[in-house]
Amino acid sequence: PQLPHGHMALPSFWKVVEDSLQQSGAQLRAFCQAFETVAPSPGTQPLTPAEERKVLSLVSKHGPDKLYQVTSNTSGSRELDLTLLRGQIVALLQSSDTKGNTSRWLVDAGGTVGTV
């Protein structure tokens, strides 16, 4: 089968390809901007004094580079799972669960250790 632009001279064909890619890039940028407007990034959540103390404890035990803020509520369903609220601070202990599954992390949620 013949391609729709198979009859075109090579420079013209590449111009069509370039124009198409530029148009697709512009559409993708517009989509990303619209998505960020509709679903803004979680940003940082203010901490209560009790949470602040917990964070300071996590920093002293694990260091600041191991701390993460939970971006959405999680509900633990398995043994060792933690139920965490959006905005909570946890310390990463291992970037996998005890069985090596990297889509689940082993974390310290300020005294409670489990997977999320």
MOGIZI-V947558 format. One record per residue. NEAR is the number of other C-alpha atoms within 10 Angstrom. Layout:
# MOGIZI-V947558
near = <NEAR NEAR>
This chain:
# MOGIZI-V947558
near = <4 6 6 7 12 10 10 11 9 11 9 12 14 12 11 14 13 12 12 12 12 12 12 12 12 12 12 12 12 12 12 12 13 12 11 11 10 9 9 10 9 12 9 12 13 10 14 9 9 9 14 13 13 19 21 15 14 22 17 10 13 15 13 13 9 16 19 15 16 18 17 12 12 14 12 14 10 9 8 15 19 20 14 18 14 14 18 21 24 24 24 21 17 16 15 17 19 14 7 11 10 12 9 17 20 22 26 22 22 19 11 10 17 20 23 21>
